[in-house]
Every structure is written in C-alpha cells, then in structure tokens.
Amino acid sequence: MDFVIQLSSFGGWLGFKCMKCSIWVMIVLLISVSLARAELPIDEEPIRYRNTTATDRIAKLQKQVQSGEVRLKHSGDERGYLASVLQALKIPVESQTLVFSKTSFQHTRIAPKTPRALYFNDDVYVGFVRGGDVLEFAAVDPQLGAVFYIMDNQPDEKPEFQRQTDTCTQCHVSGKTKDVPGLMLRSVFPDRAGYPVFSAGAYLTDQTSPFKERWGGWYVTGTHGDQRHMGNMIVSSALNRPESADLEAGANRTSLKGLVDTAPFLTSTSDIVALMVMEHQSQMHNLITSANYQARIGRHYDLGMNKAFNEPLDRVSQSTRSRINSAAEKLVAYMLFSEETKLTAPVVGSPEFVRAFSQNARRDAQGRSLRDFDLKTRLFKYPCSYLIDSEAFEGLPPLVKERMYERLKEILTGQDKHAEYAHLSSDDRRAILEILVATKPNLPADWKSLVKSETIR
C-alpha cells in the first residue's frame, strides 16, 4: 500500500511504501526529532501565527477605535496617546517600570537619562520611549500568544495599531520565550550609554532568578533590606567580572532623584513590586502559550494519522498525551511558584501599585485572593498564579485544562508529595483550594467536595 503524507514542517513530502506500523513508527520518530530540536511550526497548521487574525485586547480596541466607540485623546506633548491608551486598556499608571538599557528596537533613543517606560496589566504590555515616533504593544492572544503592535504617536483622527510579525519575532520567538511568540525580561550590565556589557554576561529573569541577578539596566524604587539587585547601576565598559560590580549604590532607593528626571513620565516610580509581578507573569504567559501550542500541534498530527489509518478522529496518540502532560507539568509547577527564590528580607514598594493590582481581585468569603501579596518571604501570600483567571488560561485546549486540574487536585490535596511542591504547607494548599472553589467558574464538578474533606495534609 502506498502512502504519501504531507509533513511540511519537516521539509516537504514524505513517501512510504511499507506496512502501517512501520509508517507510524517512522512518523513518530520524525516528530520526536523535531520536538527535540524545539522546532515548533508556528506559521503552519494549526497555529498559522502570522496569518491568523488576532483576537487579543489590542485587536479589540482597534475595532472600537475604528467604529467610534472609543476615541483616543492625544496629550499634545511627547506622551501623545499614552495616557489615553492606558485608560482604554485599563492599565494602571502605577505599573510603570523604567528600563534604560538599549534592549529595544527603539534603542537609539534609550539611555540612562531617557529610559523606556513600560506599563502592564494581566494581558497587555505598553512601551513608551521619549522622543519616539511610536508606542509599542505586546498583547497576549488566547490562541496565538504574544502579538506585537506599534502605533504612530502623532495626532490622528483614528490612530491605527499596526501588527508586527517578522521584526519582533526575531527576538521574541526563541528558547528564552519557550520557543513560542512570547515575552522576556533581561538583566544586563549597562554602561554609561545604556549599552549592555556583554563580556560581563546577561540574565533572563523570572520568579526563580536569584535576587542579585535581577534588574540590571532598570531603575528600581523600593526597599529590600540586605538583599541586593543590579538595578540603578551603571558599570564600566571594561567590566568582565560581574562579581566585581558595585551593587550598593543602587540598593533601597525610594526615589530616582539624581539618577533620572521622571517628570516626563506618568509617575515618578519604577516599582520593585511591579517588576516582580511582571517577571512572574511574563514567563507564565509563555508557558501557557507553549502548552496551548503543544496540544494543538499534537492533535493536528493525530488527526492526520487517524484519517490516514481509518482510526476514530478523536483518538489521542500516546505521543500527544506525553507532550500535553509535559507542558502541563511545567505550567503547573510555575503556577504554584515551585523554585521561587525565597526573599530573605521584606520588600516594600509603592502602595499605589499594590492597590491598583488588587483592585479587581476575586475574593472568597474570608476576603482572600490570589492577588494578595506576602513580600516577606515570597511574592504572594497564596502561591498560585492569578493568571489562572486569565483569558489565555481559559483558552487552553480541553485536554490541557483537564490535565492541569488533575495535577492541581493531586498537589493541593497533598496526594503529590514530590519535593517540587514541598514549599506549599498544608495551610497553603487548603487556602488555595478554597479560594479557587469560591472564585473560579467552571472548575471540575468534584472540586467543591474537596474543600469539605479532611484529607488535605
């Protein structure tokens, strides 16, 4: 029997003339090799990243602007549409962080005296560069992951968000973003012009990063005791021993006076707690997108195989289940703050950011929320990511969500005793479980009975 199967992501057409089992083994091997090299076919079926219409928050706002439902207002100065866009997207100005390293496509305008401002909420990030021609946007689409836009910051009757693909994905699709269109926060050793001193190294930062490796090239306001970070620091361009960098001068600054003029920005802070939240959620978004892609690609391959061999179309192969389980395991571990760097001293940031971040918190009858901060030994009081309530999480394929809830149930009830989750006390697990049952719709039917159980330990 002759079979010709199109596997375009592996370089074209593959022809076989062999037994059914041999074909299956060969294709599984080919898929496995491709996955081992992390070559996700993001521009082919079923993802089609560049050619699929986005449905993220920026895409929705564009429709509102074009229809006249939303009218963006230009400030008449260099901020342009910034404040109006943030208001339309419900992004708090208190989320402002300032980065002065030249790590953006508008790098020629960025320097220690003219940092780039970033603002964010749960699913959109906005960048503003003084003197820049455009505002920058990254919006998390439930099916595509991070989608990038720019908008001309000059007055216009109906300003347009222009989607960017090739330019942005050169940096934003790599191992640093879990090989999907994603987000990353870099920590570098910046010189006086803001150029990274690459001989000294650089770091990709998230919630697992040692405190001393965070925020190089960023301004940081807030106190953190005897912990040290790389923020507020400029180094010699000849630095080649990172351990010799002086971290003292940038520590525990509650004001940026003397470092940079913050008057041109919407607020005077580059808040340490906002930075920690952004670090958490940027990689959380990447892991959600990775799980989404892995499941959809696996099911796409399954469908082709099932059609070719007259199997039930809904048959899920073992290789696809393995892909889903692996992606879900990484996601649930990060979601529950496994390997989070422990704080050794309290962190105190802007109370305005804390209030803004908690404003729309979903709370249980006891007033508890996944958005409640700890900031003494860890970021959050109840270590389960608030992004479990995001559109991106809700957009995960059913097989991923089923596996996620299965694993969460095992961990939160104490059935899973692996060291990876030893940081969760029995009180932590019960509190997270009770908050989820009280605040999250569409949980599996048996979860309500779990909170009445005495087996959580």
N, C-alpha and C positions, 0 to 999 in steps of 0.2 A: 504494500500500500504506500502511495506517495503522499507526503505531507510537505507543504510549503507554508511556513509561518512567518509573519512579519514581526520582527522584534527590532524596530527601528532604533531603539535606544542603545542597541548593542552593535549597530553598524550596518543595518540593512536587512536583507532577506537571508534566511537560513533554510536550506533544503534538506530533507531527510528521506531516506528510503530504508525503513527499518521497522522493528516491532514497536508497538505502542509504548511499552515500558521503557525501551531504550530512549525514545524521544523524550519522554517525561523526565528521565534522569538527566539527559543532556541539557534540557532547558532549565531545570532546577540548578544544575551546576553553573550554567551561564549566568543566571540571575544571581546566584550566590557570589560569583566572582565580581560581578558589577557592584553588588552591595558592599562587598569587602573594600572596594575602592571608593565607596561613597558617591557613586555616580548616579544621582537621582535625576531622572529625565523630567525636569521641571517644565520644559517647554513642549512636552508631548502629552498625549493622552495618559492619564485622565486629568493632569494638572493644567497644562497649557497656560502657564503663568503669564506670559506676555500678551496672549491673545484672548484671555478671559476677562470679561467685563467685571470690574471690581464692585463690591457692594459695601465697602468699608465706610467709616464715618465721613471721610473727606469726599468720597464719591456721592454720598447722600447730601452733603452740604452743597456740593456743586449744583445738584439738581434744584435745591432750594433757592440758591442764588439766581440761577437761570430763570426760574419760574417767577421770581419776585417775592417769594415767600420770606426770604431772608435778604436783607440789604446790608452789606458790609460797609463800614464807615472808615474813611481814610483820615488819619490824625492830622495831616498837613505837615508833619515833620518826618524825620528819618524812620520813625517807628512804623509809619504807614498804616497798614491794615492789622498790625499785630494785636492790639488790644481788642479790636472788634472780632477778629477770628477766634481768639481765645474765648471770648464771651460766647460766640456762636457754638463753639465746640465744648463748652462747659469745662474748660481747662483753667484751674486756679492759677493766678499770677504768682501765688506763694510757692508754687512748684519750681520756681526759677532756679536754675543752676547755671554757672558761668564757666566755660571752658576756653582756655587761651592757647592751647597747643594747636599747631597747624595740622589738624587731622580731619578737615572737612574740605569739600570741593571748593568752598569759598576761602581757602587758606590764605590767599594773598591779602585778605582784609582782616585776618585774625592775628592778634598778637597780645602780649600781656596787658597792654593798655587798651586794647579793643577786643575783649573776649566775645565769644559767641554765646548767646543766651539760649537755653533750652527750657521748654515748658512741656508738661505732660499730664495726662490722666490715664485711665485704665487701658485705653486703646489708641491713643494718638499722641505723637511727639511733634513739637513745633520748634524750629530753629530760626533765630533772628541774628543777623550779623550787621553791625553798624556800617552804614555806607553801602550795604549790599543791594543788589538790584532785585533780589527775590527773597521771599520767605520759603523755608524748607519744611517739608512734612513727611512723616512716616506714619502710616495708619495700618493697624492690624486688621486684615480682612479675615473673616472666619474660615474661608477656604483657601486663600492664596498666601496667607502670612503677611509679612510686611510689604506694603505697597508705598512707593515713594512718589512725591509730588513737589513741584515748585509753583510759586505764584508770584507774578510780577508785582512788586510793591509800590508801583506808581498808580496814581488815581485812575480809575476806570469805572464806567457805568456798571458793568457786571464783570468783576475780575474772575479770571479763569484759573483753576487748578490744573496744571499740566502734569500728567503722569509720566514718570521717568522709569526706564527699564534698563537699557544697556549700561548707561553711565553709573547708576547707583549699584546695580548688581555685580559690577566688577569687584567691589569690596564687600558687599552685603550678601553674597552667597559664597560661603567658604566653610572650612572646618570651624572657624570662630563663631559661625552662626548656626551650627549643627547642619551645615550643607543645605539649608533652605533659605529663601529670602527672609532675612532677619536683622537683628539689632545687636550692637555690641558697644560696650563702654571700654575705652582704652585708657591705660595709665602709663604715662611716659615720663622721661626725664627731660623737661623742656629747657632750652637755652634762652638767652635774653630776647631773642626774636620770636620765640614760641616754637622753634623747630625741635622735634624730638631728637635727642642724642642717642641714636640707635646703638652705638657702641656700648652704652650702659644697659641696654635691654628695654623691654616694654612688657606690660601685662594686660591681659584681658580680665576684667574684674566682674565678679558676681558675688553672691552671698557667701560663697565658700572661700573667697580670697582673704589672705592674711591682711589685717588692718594696715600694716606697714607698706603694702603694695598698692594701695588704693589712691586714686585721685591725682596722680601726677599729671600736671598740665591743667588742673582745675583749680578754681578758687573754692574755698570751703569755709563756711561760717558755722560756728557751733563749738561746744566744748566736749571733750572726750577723755579727760583725766590724763593718766600717764601713757595711754595708747598714742602711737604716732602714725601719721599718714604722710603721703607725698604731696598733698595739696599745698597751694600757696607758695610753692618752691620753684626757684629758677637755679639752674646749675651751669657750670662751665661747660662749654662745648667740647672741652678736652676730657670730660669725665669718662672714665672707663671702668671704675669700680663703684657700682651702685651703693655698696655698703658704706662708702665714704661720704655720701650725700648728707648734708645737714638738714634734719627734719624738724629741728626745734623751732626755728623761726616761724614756721607755718602752723604751729600747733595751737589749739584752743583759742582761735581768733573769733571774736563775736562781731567784729566789724572789718570791712575791707578797706577802711580809710588808710591811705598811704600806699596801698597796692594798686588800686584802680578807681577811677571815677565811676560810681554806679548811677549817677543822675540820669544818664540817657536810657536806663533800663526801667522796667516796670516796678521793681522793688530793689532794695539795697542788699539782698542776701543771696548767697549761693549755698543753700541749706544742707547741712550734713545729713539730716534725716531724709530729705528729698532725694539726695544722692543714693542713700542706702536702699530706699524703696525702688528707685529707678534701676539700680543694679539687680535687685531681685526680679523685677517684672520683665526686664529685657530678655534675660535668659529663660524665664518662664514662658514668655511668648514664643521663643524659638523652639522650645521643647514641645509646646502644644502644636505648633506648625509641623514639626518633624513627625510627631505621632499621627497627625492628620494625613500627611503625605505618604508615610509608610503604609498605612492601612489602605488608602485609596489605590496606590500603585499595586500593592499585593492583590487586592480584589480585582483590579483590572487584568492582571496576568491570569488570575484564576478564571475569570470569565472567558478569556480566550482559550484556555486549556479545556475548560468544561464544554465549550461549544465544539472544539476540535474532537473531543473524545466522547461526545454524547453523554456527558455527566450532567447531573442536576445543576442548573445555572447558579444556585445558591451554595454550592459546595465550596467550603473554605479549606484550602490546602494546609498541610502542616507547616510549610514554609511561611505562608502568610500569617498563620497564628503565631509563629515564632517571632516574626517581625513585629506584630502588634504587641505581643507580650513584652518584648524587649523595649520598645518605645514607651509603652505604658509604665513599665517599671522605672525607667529613668525619669519620667514625668512625675510619678507619684513620690519618688524619693526627693526630688527637688521641691515639689509642692509641700511636703512635710518638713522641709528645711533640714534634711539629712546632710551632715557635714558642714552645716553653717558654722562660720567662725564665731567662737564664743567671745563676747565682749568681756573685757577684764576691768572695765570702769564704766560708769554711766555715761551715756551720750545724751546731750541736751541740744536740741536745735530750735528752730523757730516755732513758737506755739501757734502762730498763724497757719503754718503748713499743716501741723497736726490737726487743727480744727478743720481746715479745708479738706484734708484727706478723709477725715472721719464723718464728714457732713452727710453723706448718703449711705452710711453703714447700715447693713441689715442686722438687727439686734433681736436676741431671743428675749424671753420673758424676764430674765435676770439682767438684761441690759448688756449682755456680752456680744462681741462682734469679732470677726476675723480681722478687722481693721484696727483693733486695739493694740497700741504699742506697749512694749516692755521697756526696751532701751537700757536695761541694766545688765542683763547677761545675754540678751538676744534681741532681734529686731521686733518681733511681735509677741504679744502675751500668749496668744493661742496659735502655735506654729502650724498653720495650714493656710496656703495662699488664698487671699481674697479673689484671685483670678479664677477660682473655681466657679465664680458667678459671672464670668465674662462671656461675651458673645463668642469669642474664639473657643472657649472650652465647650460651650453648648453646641458649637458647630462641629465637634469631633464626630467621626463616624460611629454608629451604634456599637460596633464591635470593640472599639477603643474604650468608649464610655462604660460598657459592660465590664471590661477587664479592669478599668480604673476603680469602679465602685466595688468590684470583688476584692481588689487588693486593699483599698481603703478600709473596707469592712474587716478584713483579716488583721490589719495593723491596729486599727482603732479599738477593736475588741480584745487585743492582746494575744490573738492566736498566733500572729507572727512575732517571734521573739529574736529575730536577727539583730545583730549588733548595730546595723544601719539605722535602726529605729529606737535604740536604747536611750536616746536623748528625750524621748517622749515619756513622761511619767504617766502613771495611771490617771492622775487628775487631768493632765493634758489631753489624753486620749478621750476621756469621758466628756470633757468640756467641748472639744472639737466636734465630737459626735453629736452632742446635744445642740450645739449651735447650728450644725448642718441640718439636722432634722427639723429644727424650728424655723430656719430661714431659707432653705433651698428647696424650690419646687422640683418635682419630677425625680426625686430620689427613688431607688428601688423600694418596692412595697414593704419589704421586711425590715427596713431600717427603723421605723417607729418602734417596733418591738424591742430593738436593741437597747434603746435608752432606758427601758424598764428592767433590763437584765442586770444581774449582779455579777456577771462573768467577766466584766471588764477589769483587767488587772495589769 
